[in-house]
Amino acid sequence: MEAFLVSTSIVALAEMGDKTQLLSLVLAARFRRPWPIVAGIFVATLFNHMLAGAVGAWVTTVLGPQALRWGLGLSFIAMAAWMLIPDKLDEDDTASAAPRLGVFGATALAFFLAEMGDKTQIATIVLAAQYDAYLWVVAGTTLGMMLANAPVVWLGERITRRVPIRAVHGVSAAIFLVLGVMTLLAPALA
């Protein structure tokens, strides 16, 4: 259960102000059909995070415990630094896919591609490597993405004007930093 709760909260916080959250806002403004947009976000996130979780679980079979501990600790610290860099959405991320694929298809494709190499995908890999609970991590990171993106689809700009994105990024960075330091110091704390 810890893997689920940590994964949910980390990804929900990491997603605030992320390019995929901005993509949610753009898709909502462009199509004005929230249900297929949210369904597309869910499907894309689920597939993306299942792949990322599988990579994270695989890493644990390749690396020894010391290398894994150092890799995870440093990855968490790198994520902390990355959280402090604001994301922006490229204008052409959704333009070419929408007409032929419909709202659901355009959303699913755009979201899946936007998540490739993104903070939350990397976080899913790291969390799956940290916890021996693949399904709980994928379920948690997917829920975290939905918690951050679905309200944006329905409430749009009202949320983004009221949520202090810089503060959310700071809290997320602090959480990743603490996780990284705790991971690196784990043998000393035991």
C-alpha positions as CSV (number, residue, x, y, z in Angstrom):
1,M,0.0,0.0,0.0
2,E,3.0,2.3,0.7
3,A,4.0,2.0,-3.0
4,F,0.5,3.0,-4.2
5,L,0.2,6.0,-1.9
6,V,3.8,7.3,-2.5
7,S,3.4,6.8,-6.3
8,T,0.1,8.5,-6.3
9,S,1.2,11.6,-4.4
10,I,4.6,12.0,-6.1
11,V,3.1,11.8,-9.6
12,A,0.2,14.1,-8.7
13,L,2.5,16.7,-7.4
14,A,5.1,16.2,-10.2
15,E,2.4,16.6,-12.8
16,M,1.4,20.1,-11.6
17,G,2.4,22.6,-14.3
18,D,3.9,19.7,-16.4
19,K,3.6,19.8,-20.2
20,T,1.0,17.1,-20.1
21,Q,-1.1,19.1,-17.8
22,L,-0.8,22.0,-20.2
23,L,-1.7,19.6,-23.0
24,S,-4.9,18.7,-21.0
25,L,-5.8,22.3,-20.9
26,V,-5.2,22.8,-24.7
27,L,-7.2,19.7,-25.6
28,A,-10.1,20.8,-23.3
29,A,-10.1,24.2,-24.9
30,R,-9.8,22.8,-28.4
31,F,-12.3,20.0,-28.3
32,R,-14.7,20.9,-25.4
33,R,-15.5,17.2,-24.9
34,P,-14.2,16.2,-21.5
35,W,-15.2,12.5,-21.4
36,P,-13.3,11.3,-24.4
37,I,-10.3,13.6,-23.4
38,V,-10.2,12.1,-19.9
39,A,-10.6,8.6,-21.3
40,G,-7.7,9.2,-23.7
41,I,-5.5,10.5,-20.9
42,F,-6.3,7.4,-18.8
43,V,-5.5,4.9,-21.6
44,A,-2.3,6.7,-22.7
45,T,-1.1,7.0,-19.1
46,L,-1.9,3.4,-18.2
47,F,0.0,2.1,-21.2
48,N,2.9,4.5,-20.7
49,H,3.2,3.8,-17.0
50,M,2.9,0.0,-17.5
51,L,5.9,0.2,-19.9
52,A,7.8,2.5,-17.5
53,G,7.0,0.2,-14.5
54,A,8.2,-2.8,-16.4
55,V,11.5,-1.0,-17.1
56,G,11.8,-0.2,-13.4
57,A,11.1,-3.7,-12.4
58,W,13.6,-5.1,-15.0
59,V,16.3,-2.7,-13.7
60,T,16.2,-4.4,-10.3
61,T,17.0,-7.8,-11.9
62,V,20.1,-6.3,-13.7
63,L,21.7,-4.2,-11.0
64,G,23.1,-5.3,-7.7
65,P,21.7,-3.9,-4.5
66,Q,24.5,-1.3,-4.0
67,A,24.3,0.0,-7.6
68,L,20.6,0.0,-7.5
69,R,20.6,2.0,-4.2
70,W,23.0,4.6,-5.6
71,G,21.1,4.7,-8.9
72,L,17.8,5.2,-7.2
73,G,19.1,7.8,-4.7
74,L,20.8,9.8,-7.4
75,S,17.7,9.5,-9.7
76,F,15.4,10.9,-6.9
77,I,17.8,13.8,-6.4
78,A,18.0,14.5,-10.2
79,M,14.1,14.4,-10.2
80,A,14.2,17.0,-7.4
81,A,16.3,19.3,-9.6
82,W,14.2,18.6,-12.7
83,M,11.0,19.5,-10.8
84,L,12.4,23.1,-10.5
85,I,12.5,23.5,-14.3
86,P,9.1,24.7,-15.6
87,D,7.6,22.9,-18.6
88,K,6.1,24.4,-21.6
89,L,4.0,22.9,-24.3
90,D,5.1,23.0,-27.9
91,E,2.4,24.5,-30.1
92,D,2.4,21.6,-32.7
93,D,2.1,18.8,-30.1
94,T,-1.6,18.2,-30.9
95,A,-2.2,20.0,-34.2
96,S,-1.5,17.2,-36.7
97,A,-3.2,14.2,-35.0
98,A,-6.6,15.6,-34.1
99,P,-8.6,15.6,-37.3
100,R,-8.2,11.9,-38.3
101,L,-8.2,10.2,-34.9
102,G,-11.1,11.9,-33.2
103,V,-11.0,13.4,-29.7
104,F,-10.2,10.1,-27.9
105,G,-7.6,9.0,-30.4
106,A,-5.9,12.4,-30.6
107,T,-5.8,12.7,-26.9
108,A,-4.4,9.2,-26.3
109,L,-1.7,9.5,-29.0
110,A,-0.7,13.1,-28.0
111,F,-0.6,12.1,-24.3
112,F,1.3,8.9,-24.8
113,L,4.0,10.7,-26.9
114,A,4.1,13.7,-24.5
115,E,4.8,11.4,-21.6
116,M,7.8,9.7,-23.3
117,G,10.9,10.7,-21.3
118,D,8.8,13.0,-19.1
119,K,9.3,13.5,-15.4
120,T,6.4,11.4,-14.4
121,Q,7.5,8.5,-16.7
122,I,11.0,8.6,-15.2
123,A,9.4,8.8,-11.7
124,T,7.4,5.7,-12.5
125,I,10.6,3.8,-13.6
126,V,12.3,4.9,-10.4
127,L,9.4,4.0,-8.2
128,A,9.0,0.6,-9.8
129,A,12.6,0.0,-9.1
130,Q,12.3,1.2,-5.6
131,Y,9.3,-0.9,-4.6
132,D,8.8,-4.5,-5.4
133,A,5.2,-3.8,-6.3
134,Y,4.8,-3.2,-10.0
135,L,1.0,-3.2,-10.1
136,W,0.7,-0.9,-7.1
137,V,3.2,1.6,-8.6
138,V,1.5,1.6,-12.0
139,A,-1.9,2.0,-10.3
140,G,-0.6,4.8,-8.1
141,T,1.2,6.7,-10.8
142,T,-1.8,6.4,-13.1
143,L,-4.1,7.7,-10.4
144,G,-1.7,10.6,-9.7
145,M,-1.8,11.6,-13.4
146,M,-5.6,11.4,-13.4
147,L,-5.9,13.5,-10.2
148,A,-3.7,16.2,-11.7
149,N,-5.1,16.2,-15.3
150,A,-8.8,15.3,-15.1
151,P,-9.8,18.4,-13.1
152,V,-7.9,20.6,-15.6
153,V,-10.0,19.1,-18.4
154,W,-13.2,20.0,-16.6
155,L,-12.2,23.2,-14.8
156,G,-9.5,24.5,-17.1
157,E,-8.0,27.8,-16.5
158,R,-9.8,28.4,-13.2
159,I,-7.5,25.9,-11.5
160,T,-4.3,27.0,-13.2
161,R,-4.9,30.6,-12.1
162,R,-5.4,29.6,-8.4
163,V,-2.8,26.9,-7.9
164,P,0.7,28.4,-7.2
165,I,2.6,26.1,-9.6
166,R,6.0,27.3,-8.4
167,A,5.1,26.3,-4.8
168,V,3.8,22.9,-5.9
169,H,7.1,22.3,-7.9
170,G,9.0,23.3,-4.8
171,V,7.2,20.8,-2.6
172,S,7.6,18.1,-5.2
173,A,11.3,18.8,-5.5
174,A,11.6,18.6,-1.7
175,I,9.9,15.3,-1.6
176,F,12.1,13.9,-4.3
177,L,15.2,15.2,-2.5
178,V,14.2,13.7,0.8
179,L,13.5,10.3,-0.9
180,G,16.9,10.5,-2.6
181,V,18.8,11.3,0.5
182,M,16.9,8.6,2.5
183,T,17.7,6.1,-0.2
184,L,21.4,6.9,-0.2
185,L,21.6,6.8,3.6
186,A,19.4,3.7,4.0
187,P,22.3,1.4,4.9
188,A,23.5,3.9,7.5
189,L,20.1,4.3,9.0
190,A,19.5,0.5,9.3
